[in-house]
Structure formats: C-alpha cells, structure tokens
Amino acid sequence: MGSHLDVWLDYITIRINPIDKVKIEKFEHIKSYELPSYYQNIIKKKLS
C-alpha cells in the first residue's frame, strides 16, 4: 500500500466567487469502505 487509502466516497459541490470566496453548497456521502485488516488497530471507536 502507498500513502493513500480510500475509506469513503463523497461528492462535494463548492462555489467560488470573488465576494463570498468559497462556499460548500452540498455534501453527499456516497459509500464507505472497510479498512484492511492490517489497519483495523487504528480504529479508536466504531461508528454506529
């Protein structure tokens, strides 16, 4: 494995303009992935 490990897939809509600068308009969580067994020890608390 390299330094990048995907554990989720999200879509984020961001609007950038000169007045308001940056605004997150929409956040949508699409999918979660399980961590590989050799990374399970880094989980501090399971999410419900």
Steps between C-alpha positions, in 0.01 A plus 500: 500500500603854437423806706145527361223273625138564393250444782207699362355657187340846525370762257558862599360798308708814560422851374787745464439870433685828571247624758432203729824319414432126548170343602413131532156472345441128529664202666384148417650185651480224239679195635723378785765232467638270770858550607733212413564263791854632548357849574218391735717582803484875423123514563447669837119471512256332262240729347137392516 
